[in-house]
Amino acid sequence: MSFSIQDIIDSVSLRTRLLSGEQGTQRPLRWAHVCELPDPSEWLGEGDLLMTTGIGVPHDAGAQRAYVSRLSEAKVAGMMIGENMQAPEDLTGLCEQAVLLGFPILTTHYSVPFSAVTKAILDARQQTEDQRRRAVVRLYESTRIGLRHLALKDLLLRLAADVKADLYLFDTRSLRPWEEELAPLPERWSQVLGARQRLTYDLARCHDAEQEALVMALPAIPECAILATGGLLLDYGILHHIASVLAIELERVQSEHERMLRLGSELVDDLVNLRLTERAALERLQQLGYQPTATHFALARLDEAAPENWQFELSRQGLKFLARQAGDETVILLTEQTASQVLQSALACGVGISAPLATGLRAPEALREARLALAHATPSRPIVHYANALDEAFWLPSDLDQARRMYRRVIGNLLDYDADNGSQLTQTLRVFLEQNRSWQKSSQILNVHKQTLVYRVRRIEEITGRSLDDTEGVVALWIALRSMDISAEGPG
């Protein structure tokens, strides 16, 4: 337990009374030290109790005020003067300044040795250390329970109870809870942390008007930090133990997350490539918590704006999903359509959502539905569901069969030529149109000479029977390419 100035006053054996500074009697004591120098503030620090016979106390009232002010600025807890020893008879300046600063001044009976006060503080510190050791034992008992898959929220609450303090786990970049279900930082601590422009989270001490808090980044996870406040047992040693326990739990969570991503990626690949029977597909979906009637395929093409660790960030927000990267497409399995807004916000790109999967064997069709919906996505409407995909970009095919017929009719011969001759005329056409028929940009992207590009374009026109010099031919070929993207038989 914490030992304070008031505890010394209350102790009958120490025979100590308060002279001045009643407001500061609840200050906790770290240590007691005898000092007879004119300026003890050079030798004592925060939480220390100055014990003196009064030799160093000045006789002048102004000097006495300065004496107390220096002690208060050094955050000395209080001052104890031996009674009937060598202090000046008139301590008016000392006491008046102590009242103004809330600095407690005590007087101890002549018969009480200063060593008795030091021993009382030492005994109290020993009790506190015993409590800290028991708290550490409780912390690692919580770790053992946590390894049995205790949720992070429950583990944090248990750790807080172990050390009798308030604990907050937060993201150092946004000051938001590390996981959505965790308690947010109190507003006053958010303001204190936000106001510190160069705060490092390796180890920090923060103050507001009422309390002190300790802040520490978790080992190997600098973006995640723990803020602890309000506990009498708290110190840097205890906080290191807490941070270590939480780091172990987060590493376990990360490992489990990576395992689920791997299993999810394998399942999505098996579904879209029809490697599973209907019964096997249903069993594996249900094992991972997915009901086919409430499961949708989502499709996105990530760009530079998407965060590198978007899967982990979405998991922290509580979003349930399975994902697989296939070429330039990211195929995602969602449990509900409302999750698409969270997904799109994290990916910062268009997202197409299929109709419900319904059965495992319908996965390739659902993927094509998501691809069709994505084709209709626009900057003003980044999330498109297959059911209402025609609300915008109405010039694209209205269904998958129409998409197949359209692209086969316009560029089917070109695709067949590429397949038979190992050429890349379809890719050349795509790049040429994406670059608005710029010969220079297209040749740079394709890494070919301009004359080679001219030859390829003329060959494309011969095979397709459409000219890239007139609007009608350009529109037909571009829509055919978009239709081919929509109706692709598999990812990538």
C-alpha positions, 0 to 999 in steps of 0.5 A: 500500500502507499505510505503518505504524510498523513500516515506519519501524522496518524502513527502514535509511535512517531509523535508527529504533528502538522505545522502547516500545509494541510492540503498536501498530507495525502502525498505518497512518500518514496523515501525519507532523507536527512539533509542540513544543507541550505538548499536540500532541493539539490539532493532530494527529489519527487516523493522524498521527505526532508528530515532536518534539525533545522540547521539549514532553515534560514532565519529571514522570512523571505529566505524561508519562503524561497526555501519552501518554494525550492522544495516544492518545485523539486516535488519534495513530498514534505518537510519534517523538523525535529522539535526543540532542536536548531530551527529558528524560533520564528517560522512564520515565513516558512509556514505561510509559504507552505500554506500557499503551495500546499506543502506539508511541514511537520514537527517531530518530538525530540524523543523520536529518532529520524531513523524510526520515520525511515523504518516506517516508510521502509516497512510500508514500501516492503508491503507494497513490494510484496503486493507487487510480487503477488500482482506479477504472479497474478499477471502470469496466471492471467497469461496462462489463462490467456493462452487458452484463447481468452479474448483480448478484451477479457484478458485486458480486464483481468490484467487491470484487476490484477494490478488494480489499475485502469488499462487501455490498449491503443493504436499510437497512430490514431489513438483509437482502441487497438481493437474495436471491442476495447475501451477507448482512451478517456478524452482527457488522456487523448488530449494529453497524448495528442498535445505531445508532438514528439511523444515516444511510446517506448516509455513515457510518463504523462500528467493531466490536472488530476492523475499520472499515467504510464505509457509503454509500447508493446515489445516488437509492436511499436504501433500498439501501446498500453496506458496505465493509470489509477493503480497504487501498485503501478510502476515501470516494472509492473508495466513491463510485465503487463506489456510482455503479457499483452505482446504474447497474446497479440502474437498469438492472435496474429499467428491465429489470424495468419493461419485463418488467412491461409485456410481461407485463401485455400478454401476460396481457391478450392471453391472457385475452381470447383475442387470440392463436392457440394457436401465438402464445400458446405462442411468447410464453410460451416467449419469457418463460420460461413452459411452459404445463404448469407455469404457473398463474394466481393471482388476488388482491384487494389491500387496504391491507396490500399494499405499493405496490411489491410487484412490485419486492419480489417480483422482488428475492426472485427470484420469476418472475411476470407480472402485470396489474391489472384492476379490483379484481383482480390477475391473476398468472402463476406458473411454479410453485405453490410460488411462491404462498407467497412471493406471498401473504406479500408481498401479505398477502391471499388468493390463488387458484391455478388448475390448470396453464394447459396451453394458451394458449387455456385462459387464460379458463378458468384465470382463472375457476378461480383466481377460484373458488379465491379465493372459498374463501380464508379468513384461516386458509387464505389460499392455495387451489388450484383442485384442493382449493377445496371443502375450506372454504366448501363452500356455494359452487359446486363448479365454474364451470358450477354457478356460472354456473347459480346466479347466473343463476337467482337474479339473472339478471333483475336483471342483464338489467334493469341492462343494458337500463336502465343502472341499478345495482341489482346494485351496490346489492345488493352494497353493501347486503349487504356493509354487513349491510343497514345503510341509513345506511352503504349510502346513504353509500357509494352517495352516495344519499338513504336513501329512494332506497336504500329504493326501489332495495331494494324494486325489487330484491326485485320483480325477483328475487322474493326478500325482503331481510327474511328469512334465506333471501332474503339467503343466496340473493342473497349466494351468487348474487353470490359465484357471479357473481364466480367465473364472471365471463368476464374480469378486472375 
